[in-house]
Amino acid sequence: GQQVMQIPQYQHVQEGEDFTTYCNSSTTLSNIQWYKQRPGGHPVFLIQLVKSGEVKKQKRLTFQFGEAKKNSSLHITATQTTDVGTYFCAGQRSFQKLVFGTGTRLLVSP
Amino acid sequence: EAQVTQNPRYLITVTGKKLTVTCSQNMNHEYMSWYRQDPGLGLRQIYYSMNVEVTDKGDVPEGYKVSRKEKRNFPLILESPSPNQTSLYFCASSLVPRGVMGEQYFGPGTRLTVT
């Protein structure tokens, strides 16, 4: 079954508010990726984290990989309507295996 | 332009009628995979392939077949579709440098309805 869970499943924010989605794995991951899927579109790669405790930033987006390499988070500062979509994490459990999380759907009201 | 293409984009079919969804990539990626996306369940892997003639089951392989006769193509075959296979299907490809899964490039998706 699904071994990478994301919370929350859904979040509705006002434009300008912050947003965070959390990704939790039952097993240690070798690395983790994040994707964004716009409504009606396909997942698009955002970033990859490899090292324990790693933090990366892309403009208003901050990605973290936990010290134990079992969890990760994506934080968006001051959301905009263009941030609307579903955010997925994807963890590599072993060679050749990439497991996607359940996704967090973000809705931003102007 | 680097891309993954899927056909058809939309398909409505009946139970038991064999169908194939094609997937092709032009990036010379060795790794290709198929996912299905269902509400609340995220993306679940059906099958993947590390190279030509090398395929393996993902997390939900029942009712599906794949083949990898050429590096660029990875068709998904439903021998006898059933209504529980109604879903949105994505093909993806990537490099795997030194065993680390690279960025997944996704196709546009195929929305399948089985009645």
HADDOCK unambig.tbl for C-alpha pairs under 7 A between the chains (distance, minus, plus):
assign (segid A and resid 41 and name CA) (segid B and resid 108 and name CA) 6.75 0.50 0.50
assign (segid A and resid 42 and name CA) (segid B and resid 106 and name CA) 6.41 0.50 0.50
assign (segid A and resid 42 and name CA) (segid B and resid 107 and name CA) 6.92 0.50 0.50
assign (segid A and resid 42 and name CA) (segid B and resid 108 and name CA) 5.61 0.50 0.50
assign (segid A and resid 42 and name CA) (segid B and resid 109 and name CA) 6.68 0.50 0.50
assign (segid A and resid 43 and name CA) (segid B and resid 106 and name CA) 6.44 0.50 0.50
assign (segid A and resid 45 and name CA) (segid B and resid 103 and name CA) 6.24 0.50 0.50
assign (segid A and resid 45 and name CA) (segid B and resid 104 and name CA) 6.69 0.50 0.50
assign (segid A and resid 95 and name CA) (segid B and resid 99 and name CA) 6.10 0.50 0.50
assign (segid A and resid 96 and name CA) (segid B and resid 101 and name CA) 6.97 0.50 0.50
assign (segid A and resid 100 and name CA) (segid B and resid 42 and name CA) 6.87 0.50 0.50
assign (segid A and resid 100 and name CA) (segid B and resid 43 and name CA) 5.73 0.50 0.50
assign (segid A and resid 100 and name CA) (segid B and resid 44 and name CA) 6.80 0.50 0.50
assign (segid A and resid 101 and name CA) (segid B and resid 42 and name CA) 6.07 0.50 0.50
assign (segid A and resid 102 and name CA) (segid B and resid 40 and name CA) 6.33 0.50 0.50
assign (segid A and resid 102 and name CA) (segid B and resid 41 and name CA) 5.19 0.50 0.50
assign (segid A and resid 102 and name CA) (segid B and resid 42 and name CA) 3.93 0.50 0.50
assign (segid A and resid 102 and name CA) (segid B and resid 43 and name CA) 6.88 0.50 0.50
assign (segid A and resid 103 and name CA) (segid B and resid 42 and name CA) 5.56 0.50 0.50
